[in-house]
Amino acid sequence: MAYEVTATRKRPKTFDELAGQEFVAATLKSSLETGRIAHAYLFTGPRGCGKTSSARILARSLNCVEGPISSPCGECASCREIAEGRSLDVIEIDGASNTGVNDARQIIEEVLFPPNSSRYKIYIIDEVHMLSNSAFNALLKTIEEPPPYVVFIFATTELHKVPATIKSRCQQFAFRLIPIETIAGILKKTCEEMGMQAEDEALFWIARESTGSLRDAYTLFDQVVSFSDGNIQSAVIREKLGLVGIDNLNALATACVENDRRKALLLIDDLLGAGVAIEQFVIDMAGFYHSLLLLKAGVRKESLLSDSPERFSEKALQTLNEEQIERALDLLLGLYRDIRYSISPRFELEAVVSKLCLLDKWVSPLELRIAIANAREALAPSGEQKKNRFSTALETPPTSPAGAIPERGGLTAAPAPPPRSETLSEGFERYLAKRETGAGKGEPARKISPQAERVLRIFEGTIIN
C-alpha cells in the first residue's frame, strides 16, 4: 500500500473527531438531528483548522444511508465514495482555478438535474473568495433559492473578500485556531498509535510551531519522524533543523545582563557555525524576550510562552525591568526588518547583541522623566511653595508706596533681581551633605530612590529647576 501522509490519514471522519471546533461541531450536529438543514453554509477561518474536513463530514452526514444523521456510519457506499472523493453527487471545486463567470454558469446548469444516487447534490467550493465578482453575481439567485436537493458549502480563509450579498445567503461558521495543548495531545496519541517514543518538549515545540494549524503540525511531525529513528527528541530536532534552543538563549541572555560582550559574541559564532540561520536566530531571540516580558507581567501559561516558566534565566528576569525588555524587543524586531537590506546580516546581529549587553544601563525617556520628577520633590526645601516657572513673567511689577521720593528722572528704582534658583545638582549635594553629617535633623525626612541618584549623577550640573 502506498505511503499516506499523517494529515490525510488522520483526517477526521465525524464531528466528534473534529479537534478544537466544539461550537461548530455542536451546532451542525444539532441542525442535523432536528432536520434544520440550510441550503448554503460558509465556513471561515485560518488554514489547517478543519474547514474542508467539516464540509466532507457534513456531506457524508447528509447522504448517509441512515441520514441525515449527526454521526455518519462510514460503512455505506455513499460514505465510502465521499471519503474517497469519487461520489458523483458531491462535487468539490477549487475556487482558485475556477474563478470565471463561465464556471458559475456551469454550476447553475448542473443544479437543475437531481442527484444521481444520493439524497442531496452537494457543492463544496474551497477558497471561494477567489471567485470573480461576475461569478458571485451569477450565483446569487441560485444560492438564495436552489432546488430542495442542492446544498452549497463554501470555505474560505479570507472572509473579508466574500461579498456581503453572498454572506447574507449563507449560515456562517467561524473556525478557530486549535490550542497548542490540544495539538500536542493529538500528536502524543499519534506517536502511541505508530509505536514511537517522543519527548513532551519536542511535541510541544512542534505544536507551537504549527501556530494553531493541525495540518501544519502533522506536516512538521512527518518531517521530524523521518530523521528521528523512532525516538523524537528535542535535541535532535534542534540539531537537524538548525534551532537555537532555550539553553543557548538563556546563556546568551545571562551573558548580556552580565555585560560580557566577549562571551555573547562567541556564543553567536558557535550557533551560526552550527548551521543556525540568522533570521531564525533573531526570531528565537525575539520570542525569548517576549516570554520574559510575559513572565514579568505574571503570565505563566505555557501556550503563550516558548517553554515552561521554570526554564527561563532567573538572572535576566531579576536584572531587567519591563521597559528594558521592551527595548530589547524593539531592537530585535527592528533587526529582523533591516536584515534584508543589510550588506552583512551577521554584523547587524552582532551590533544588536552588543547593545543588549548594555541593556541594564538603559533608561527609557518615561523612566527618566519620572526619576527627575521624584528627585525634584525629594530635594525641594521644607515648606517651599512650588511655582510655575512662567508665573513670574505674568506678575504685576511692584508700585512705589504713597509719598515715596522718586529717583532721578522721575523713575522709581528697578526691583532687585530674584535670587538664583538652586540647581538640581546643588540641591542633591546639599541633600547628601545633610544625610552624611546628620545636619538638619529637624526637617522632615525625604527619601530619594537609587534610580534618581543615578540620574542626578549623570546629569549633574546640567538640569536646573
C-alpha positions in Angstrom: 0.0 0.0 0.0 1.3 3.5 -0.9 2.5 5.7 1.9 -0.1 8.2 3.2 0.9 11.4 5.0 -0.4 11.8 8.5 -2.5 14.8 7.7 -4.5 12.7 5.2 -4.5 9.5 7.3 -5.7 11.3 10.4 -8.4 13.4 8.7 -11.5 13.5 10.9 -14.4 11.4 9.8 -17.0 12.5 12.3 -17.8 15.7 14.1 -16.7 14.1 17.3 -13.2 13.8 15.9 -13.0 17.5 14.9 -10.4 19.0 17.2 -10.8 22.4 18.7 -14.1 23.3 17.0 -16.6 22.4 19.6 -19.1 25.1 18.7 -19.1 24.3 15.0 -19.5 20.6 15.7 -22.3 21.0 18.2 -24.3 23.4 16.0 -24.0 21.2 12.9 -24.9 18.1 14.8 -28.0 19.8 16.3 -29.2 21.0 13.0 -28.8 17.5 11.5 -30.7 15.9 14.4 -33.6 18.4 14.2 -33.7 18.4 10.4 -32.9 22.2 10.1 -30.7 21.8 7.1 -29.7 25.1 5.4 -29.2 25.4 1.6 -25.9 27.2 1.9 -23.1 27.2 4.5 -20.0 29.4 4.7 -17.0 28.0 6.7 -14.3 30.7 7.5 -11.1 30.6 9.5 -7.3 30.1 9.3 -5.7 27.4 7.3 -5.5 23.8 8.5 -8.2 24.1 11.2 -10.8 21.7 9.6 -13.0 23.7 7.2 -12.8 21.2 4.3 -12.9 18.2 6.6 -16.1 19.6 8.2 -17.6 20.1 4.7 -16.9 16.4 3.9 -18.3 15.2 7.2 -21.4 17.3 6.6 -21.7 15.8 3.1 -21.5 12.3 4.5 -24.0 13.1 7.2 -26.5 14.3 4.6 -26.1 11.5 2.2 -25.5 8.6 4.5 -28.0 5.7 4.1 -29.1 6.2 7.7 -29.2 10.0 7.3 -29.5 12.8 7.6 -27.6 11.9 10.8 -25.2 13.6 13.0 -22.8 10.7 13.0 -22.4 9.0 9.6 -21.8 5.3 9.6 -18.8 5.4 7.3 -19.6 1.9 6.0 -22.3 2.5 3.4 -21.5 3.0 -0.3 -22.2 6.7 -0.1 -19.9 7.3 2.9 -17.1 5.4 1.3 -17.4 7.2 -2.1 -17.4 10.6 -0.4 -14.4 9.7 1.7 -12.5 8.5 -1.4 -13.5 11.6 -3.4 -15.4 9.7 -6.2 -19.0 10.5 -5.4 -20.9 11.8 -8.3 -23.2 13.8 -6.1 -20.6 15.6 -4.0 -18.7 18.0 -6.3 -15.6 19.6 -4.9 -14.5 22.8 -6.8 -11.3 24.7 -6.3 -12.3 28.4 -6.3 -8.8 29.5 -7.2 -8.8 27.7 -10.5 -12.5 28.2 -11.4 -12.9 31.9 -11.0 -14.8 33.0 -14.1 -18.5 33.5 -14.8 -18.5 30.6 -17.2 -17.6 28.3 -14.3 -20.6 29.7 -12.3 -22.9 29.2 -15.3 -21.9 25.6 -15.4 -22.9 25.2 -11.8 -26.2 26.9 -12.5 -26.9 24.5 -15.3 -25.9 21.4 -13.3 -28.2 22.1 -10.3 -31.2 21.6 -12.5 -30.5 17.9 -12.6 -31.3 15.9 -9.4 -28.6 13.8 -7.7 -27.6 10.6 -9.3 -28.0 8.1 -6.4 -27.8 10.2 -3.2 -30.2 12.3 -1.2 -28.5 15.6 -1.9 -26.3 17.1 -4.5 -23.6 19.0 -2.6 -21.2 21.6 -4.0 -18.1 22.2 -1.9 -16.3 25.3 -3.1 -12.9 25.8 -1.5 -11.2 29.2 -1.4 -14.5 30.7 -2.5 -13.1 34.3 -2.1 -11.1 33.8 -5.3 -14.2 33.8 -7.5 -14.7 37.0 -9.6 -17.4 39.5 -8.9 -19.2 38.3 -12.1 -19.1 34.7 -10.9 -20.5 35.8 -7.5 -23.3 37.8 -9.1 -24.2 34.9 -11.4 -24.6 32.6 -8.4 -26.7 34.9 -6.2 -30.1 33.7 -7.3 -29.1 30.0 -7.3 -27.6 30.3 -3.8 -30.7 32.1 -2.5 -33.3 29.7 -3.9 -31.7 26.4 -5.0 -33.6 23.3 -5.7 -34.5 21.4 -2.5 -31.9 18.7 -3.2 -28.9 21.1 -3.5 -26.6 22.2 -0.7 -23.7 24.6 -1.1 -20.8 24.6 1.3 -18.2 27.4 0.9 -14.9 27.5 2.6 -12.5 30.5 2.8 -9.6 31.8 4.7 -10.3 35.5 3.8 -13.9 36.3 4.8 -13.5 40.0 4.0 -13.2 39.2 0.3 -16.5 37.5 0.1 -19.3 39.9 -0.9 -21.9 40.7 1.6 -24.6 39.5 -0.8 -23.1 36.0 -0.6 -22.7 36.1 3.2 -26.3 37.1 3.8 -27.5 34.0 2.0 -25.3 31.5 4.0 -25.1 30.2 7.5 -21.7 31.3 8.7 -19.4 29.3 10.9 -16.1 30.7 12.2 -13.4 28.2 12.8 -10.8 29.0 15.4 -7.1 28.3 15.8 -6.6 25.0 17.7 -5.0 25.4 21.1 -1.4 24.3 21.4 -2.2 21.9 24.3 -4.8 20.2 22.1 -2.4 19.8 19.2 0.4 18.4 21.5 -2.1 15.8 22.9 -3.1 14.7 19.4 0.5 14.3 18.4 1.2 12.2 21.5 -1.7 9.9 20.6 -0.4 9.7 17.1 3.0 8.6 18.4 1.4 5.9 20.5 -0.5 4.6 17.6 2.7 4.5 15.5 4.7 2.8 18.3 7.1 5.7 18.6 8.6 7.4 21.6 8.6 11.2 21.9 9.6 13.8 24.4 6.9 16.1 25.6 9.1 19.1 25.0 9.6 18.0 21.3 5.9 17.5 20.7 5.2 20.9 22.4 7.7 22.6 20.1 6.0 21.0 17.0 2.6 22.2 18.3 3.9 25.7 18.9 5.5 26.0 15.5 2.2 25.0 13.8 0.6 28.2 15.2 -2.8 26.6 15.7 -3.0 24.6 12.4 -3.3 20.9 12.9 -2.4 20.2 9.3 0.8 22.2 9.6 1.6 20.2 12.8 1.1 16.9 11.0 3.3 18.1 8.2 6.1 19.1 10.5 5.6 15.9 12.5 6.2 13.8 9.4 9.4 15.7 8.7 10.6 15.1 12.2 9.7 11.4 12.2 11.8 10.9 9.0 15.1 11.7 10.8 14.2 10.7 14.4 14.7 6.9 14.1 11.7 6.0 16.2 12.5 8.4 19.1 11.6 12.1 18.7 14.0 14.2 20.9 14.2 17.9 21.1 18.0 17.9 20.9 17.9 16.0 17.6 15.3 18.5 16.3 17.4 21.5 17.2 20.5 19.8 15.5 18.7 18.8 12.3 16.5 21.9 11.8 19.1 24.5 13.0 17.3 25.8 16.0 18.7 27.9 18.8 17.2 26.2 21.9 16.2 27.5 25.3 19.5 26.6 26.9 21.5 28.7 24.4 19.1 31.6 24.7 19.4 31.5 28.5 23.2 31.5 28.2 23.1 34.4 25.7 20.7 36.5 27.9 22.8 35.8 31.0 26.0 37.0 29.2 24.1 40.1 28.1 22.9 41.1 31.6 26.5 40.4 32.9 27.8 42.9 30.3 30.1 40.2 28.9 30.3 41.1 25.2 33.1 38.6 24.5 31.0 35.6 25.8 27.9 36.8 23.9 29.7 37.2 20.6 31.4 33.8 21.0 28.1 32.2 21.6 26.7 33.8 18.4 29.7 32.4 16.5 29.2 28.9 17.8 25.5 28.9 17.0 26.0 30.3 13.5 28.8 27.8 12.9 26.4 25.0 13.9 24.1 26.0 11.0 21.5 28.2 12.7 20.2 30.8 10.2 20.4 34.4 11.2 16.7 35.0 10.6 15.8 32.0 12.8 18.3 33.2 15.4 16.6 36.6 15.6 13.1 35.1 15.6 14.1 32.8 18.6 15.7 35.7 20.5 12.6 37.9 20.0 10.4 35.1 21.2 12.6 34.6 24.2 12.4 38.3 25.3 8.7 38.3 24.6 8.4 35.4 27.0 10.4 37.4 29.6 8.0 40.3 29.2 5.0 38.0 29.8 6.7 36.5 32.9 7.3 40.0 34.2 3.6 40.6 33.8 2.8 37.5 35.8 1.7 35.4 32.8 2.8 31.7 33.2 0.7 30.0 30.6 2.9 27.6 28.6 1.0 28.0 25.4 1.9 31.7 25.4 5.5 31.2 26.5 8.0 29.4 24.3 8.7 26.9 27.1 7.9 26.2 30.7 8.3 29.2 33.0 11.0 27.5 35.2 13.4 27.1 32.3 14.0 30.9 31.7 17.0 32.7 33.1 16.3 33.8 36.6 19.1 36.3 36.5 17.7 38.0 33.3 14.3 38.2 35.0 15.7 39.8 38.1 18.1 42.2 36.4 15.9 43.6 33.6 12.7 45.6 34.1 9.7 45.8 31.8 11.0 48.9 29.9 14.4 47.3 29.3 12.8 44.1 27.9 10.6 46.2 25.7 13.8 48.0 24.4 15.3 44.6 23.6 12.2 43.6 21.7 12.3 46.8 19.7 16.0 46.2 18.8 15.3 42.6 17.7 12.2 43.4 15.7 14.0 46.3 14.0 16.9 44.0 13.3 14.6 41.5 11.6 13.2 44.3 9.3 16.7 45.6 8.5 18.4 42.3 7.7 17.1 42.0 4.2 18.7 45.4 3.3 22.0 44.9 5.1 25.4 44.3 3.5 26.2 41.9 6.3 23.3 40.4 8.4 25.9 39.0 10.8 27.3 42.4 11.5 23.8 43.7 12.2 23.2 40.8 14.6 26.5 41.3 16.5 25.8 45.1 16.8 22.4 44.5 18.3 23.7 41.9 20.8 26.4 44.3 21.8 23.6 46.8 22.6 21.8 44.1 24.6 24.9 43.8 26.8 24.3 47.4 27.9 20.6 46.9 28.4 20.7 47.1 32.2 22.2 50.6 31.9 19.5 51.9 29.5 16.9 54.3 30.9 13.7 54.9 29.0 12.5 58.6 28.5 9.5 57.9 30.6 11.6 56.4 33.4 13.9 59.4 33.2 11.1 61.8 33.4 9.6 60.1 36.5 13.0 59.9 38.2 13.6 63.6 37.7 10.1 64.5 39.0 10.7 62.3 42.1 14.1 63.9 42.6 12.7 67.4 42.4 10.1 66.6 45.0 12.6 64.8 47.3 15.1 67.7 47.2 12.7 70.6 47.5 13.3 72.6 50.7 10.7 72.1 53.5 7.6 74.3 53.2 8.6 75.7 49.8 5.7 76.5 47.6 6.1 75.2 44.1 5.5 77.8 41.4 5.2 77.6 37.7 8.4 78.7 36.0 6.4 81.0 33.8 4.2 82.5 36.6 6.8 85.3 37.5 6.6 86.7 34.0 2.9 87.4 34.4 3.1 89.1 37.8 2.4 92.8 38.1 5.6 94.8 38.9 5.5 96.4 42.4 4.4 100.0 42.6 6.0 102.7 44.8 4.4 103.4 48.1 2.5 106.6 48.5 4.7 109.6 49.4 7.9 107.9 48.2 10.5 110.2 46.8 11.2 109.3 43.1 14.7 108.7 41.9 16.4 111.0 39.4 14.5 111.5 36.3 11.2 110.7 38.0 11.7 107.0 37.7 11.5 104.5 40.5 14.4 102.2 41.2 14.3 98.9 39.4 13.3 96.0 41.6 16.2 93.8 42.7 16.6 90.6 40.6 15.2 87.5 42.2 17.7 85.2 43.8 19.1 82.5 41.5 17.2 79.2 41.8 19.2 76.4 43.2 20.1 73.9 40.6 19.1 70.3 41.0 22.6 69.1 41.3 23.3 71.7 44.1 20.2 70.6 45.9 21.3 67.0 45.5 24.8 67.8 47.0 23.0 69.7 49.9 20.8 66.6 50.5 23.8 64.2 50.5 25.7 66.5 52.9 22.8 66.6 55.3 22.4 62.9 55.1 26.1 62.2 55.9 26.6 64.8 58.6 23.2 64.5 60.2 22.5 68.2 59.8 19.0 69.4 59.5 17.5 66.8 61.7 14.6 69.0 62.4 13.5 68.8 58.8 11.1 66.0 57.8 12.9 63.0 56.2 12.8 62.9 52.5 14.0 59.8 50.6 15.3 59.6 47.1 15.4 56.4 45.1 18.7 54.9 43.9 17.5 55.4 40.3 17.0 59.1 40.9 20.5 59.3 42.4 22.0 57.7 39.3 20.1 60.1 37.0 21.2 63.1 39.0 24.8 62.0 39.0 24.6 61.6 35.2 23.0 65.0 34.6 24.8 66.8 37.5 25.1 70.5 36.8 23.0 70.5 33.6 19.5 70.3 34.9 18.1 73.3 36.7 14.8 74.0 38.5 
